[in-house]
Amino acid sequence: MGTSSGEHKMGSMDISQHKSTYSGFIKLTTWSCILLAITLALMAKFLVD
């Protein structure tokens, strides 16, 4: 049950796909927040009496 510590070397795993996925997530989140802020500002300008 489980693997021995001799089979895994710390820091040897290729994480390039993890980094690119995280970068994409951060970009998507940033642009979503910007779009939401613009939408809310426009709603405040045109819909509030």
Secondary structure by P-SEA (a helix, b strand, c coil): ccccccccccccccaaaaaaaaaaaaaaaaaaaaaaaaaaaaaaacccc
